[in-house]
Amino acid sequence: MTDSARTLVSLASRVLADQGQEDLIWGHASLRDEWGCWIKSAEWGLGEVTPERVHLVDGTGAVLSGEGVRHSEYPIHTEILAARPDVGAVVHTHPPHAVALAATGQPLLPVSHAATMFVPPAIPRFTGTADLILTPELGRQVAEALGDAPALFLVNHGIVTVGPDLETATVRAVVLERACHQQLLTHSFGGWPSSSDAAEAEAKRGHIYHDRAVHAVWDHLVRGLG
């Protein structure tokens, strides 16, 4: 498990960077382990993550295996994993269009195919703080705000996406940023855009974002790394 977990976290990190979600040295993806989660070490950009730069962190923040400085926001990952037994992986990044849309106070709407991966219902919003999530208590508040949703806006901060596996959580982060970009692009031409109604949006989700398609998207993103 150790080598495969490190390889998968490093690969997801590089996919996120390739898709425009690298924010200097910030942002991270994690994979559940019986002892905690595998997550990249701090002080590296997502695009720089190799298997050797991934370590195992437990619920107290102790590094159990691997090298490097632990990310201070590890509680986002450990507390969501503790609260959601259905979740196998967590992504937290700072994609610019998702941050911008959340800051407007407008909900994500099913303007495009991309948004129907998430809505309806509305993507929940965490507004307890826009600062870093540095403590288990704040991590639990984030997990509570996420509830059983696949994604969460950390308003004025970033996003969280989750999935049964890291491939799904990563694709969700990529698609969420695309959905927010499309909505803001449409708005830039004047007025808030039209969107699918709830029934149509839910139907599109089933047609477009079934499990096989999501994993095919993952494979496409990996091929794009060259």
N, C-alpha and C positions, 0 to 999 in steps of 0.2 A: 504493500500500500504506500510506503514512504516515497519510493521513487516515482510511482505513477501519480500520486497526489501532487508532488512538487512539480512534475512535468505539466500536469493539467492546469495548476494555478499559474504557472509561468506562461503557458500558452494563452489562457484567458486574459491575462494582463496585457500581453502583446496585442491580442485582438482588440481590446478596449483602446489601447494607444493608437492602433492603426485606424480606428474608427473615430478619432478626434476627441477621445475622452481622457487623454493624458493632461494632467494639470501639474506640470513640473514634477515634484516628487510625491504628490498627494494622490489619494485614491487607492483602492485595494479591492481584491476579490478573495473570497475564502471558500474552503471546502471542508465540510464536516468530517470530524474524526471522533472516535470514541473518547478521546482525551481532551477535545476542544476543537480547534480548526487549524488547517494549513493556510497560511497567509504570507504574502510577500513581506520581507523585512523593510523597515523604513529607510529613507534616504536614497531610494532608487526610484526613477520614473517607471511608469508601467511598461514602457517600451524597452526598458533595460533588464527586466526580470528574467532571470535564468533559474533553472531548478535549484541551483546552489543558493539562490537569494530568497528561497521560500523556507519558512520554518513553522514549527508546530507550537501553538500558543494555547494554554488552558484557560479556564474561566476566570482565573485570578490574574491573568496577564503574564504568567510565568512561561518562558520559552523552554519547552521540553525537548526539542530536537532542532538542530540547525544553528546557523550563525546569524549575526546581525542584530541591529537595534529593532525592538518591537514597536509597531505602530501604536501611537497613543489612543487611537480610536478603536482598538480591538473590541471594546464592549458592544459596538454596533453588531458585530458578528456573533460574539459568544452569547449575548442576551437574546438575539433573534433566534439563534439555533436552539437555545434552551426553551424558548416559548413556543416554537413551531416545530414539532417533531416531523412534520411533512416536508420541511425545508432541508435540503442537503447542501445548499450553497448560497452565499450572499455576495452581492456586489455593491460597493459604495464609490461613486465618482462624482465629479463636479462638471457635468456637461453644460456648455454655455446656454443652449436654447431651453433646456429643461429648467435651469436655474432662473432664466429670465421669465419664462411663462409662469412659474410658481410665484415669482415676486410680484406679478401683476395682480394676483388674486383671482384671476380667471381660471376656471377648471379646464382640464384637458377635454376637448370635445372630439367625437368621432368624425373629424374633418376628412381623414384619409384612412386608407387601409391600416396604417400603422397604429393609429390611436385605438382601433377596435380590439387590439390585443389586450387592452386594459379597461376600457370603459364601454358600457356601464358595468358596475357602479363607478362613481367618481373615485379617482385616485386619492387616498387619504393624504392629509398634510400634517406635518409635525412642526409646531410653532413654539415649543417649549423653550428653545434657545436656537440661535443661529451660530452659536459657538461650537467648538469641537465637542464630540461626545466622549468625554474623558473618564466617566465613572460608570460602574455597573448600574447605578440608579438611573442615570440618563439613558443608558442602553436599554433598560427595561421600559422606560417611557417611550423610546423609539419603537420597541417591539409592540407595545400596547397600541401606539398610533397606527402601526402597520396592520395590526389585526390579522385577518386571514387573506389580505390582499397580496397581489404579486409585486406591487411597487408602492413606493412612498416618496412624496416630495418632502425633503428637509428644507423648509422655506428659507431663502437667503443663504443656502449652504450647498445643497446637492441633492442627490437621489439615492435611494436604496432599491435594489431589485432582488428578488429571491426566486428560487426554483428548486425542484426536486433534485437537480444536478447542476453542476457549474455551467455546462453548455447552455441550459435554459436560462439561468440567471443572467448570463452574459448576453445572450441574444435579446433578452428583455431590456437590458440597459441600452443596447444599441437601438432597438426599435423605439423605445420611449423617447430618446433624444431626437430621432427622426420625426416622430409624431409631433413633438413640441416645435421643432423647426418648421414643419409644414403649417402648423396653426399660426405661428408668428409671421411666416412669409405671407400667408393669405391675408392676415390682418393688416399687413403693411400696405396693402392695396386699398384699404379703407373699410372700416366696419368689421365686426366680428363675423366669421364665415358661417355658411350653412353647414349642416352636419347630418349624418344618418340618425334616424330615430333608434330607440333602444332595441327594438326587435331586429331591425336590419343590422345594427352593429353587432349584436350577439350572434346572428347568423353568419356574418362575415368572419367573426372570430373562429367559429367552428370550421369554416371552409378554408381559411388561410393559415391559421396558427395552431393546427393540430400538431401532436407531438412529432410525427415523422417530418413535417415541414420545418418545424423549429430546429430539429437536429440537422436537417439538410442545409438550413441557413448557417448553422454553426460550421458545417463542413466547408461551405462557400467562403465564410469569413477566414477560416484557417488557410484555405488555398490562396486567398488574397495576400497572405503574409509573404508568399514566395519561398 
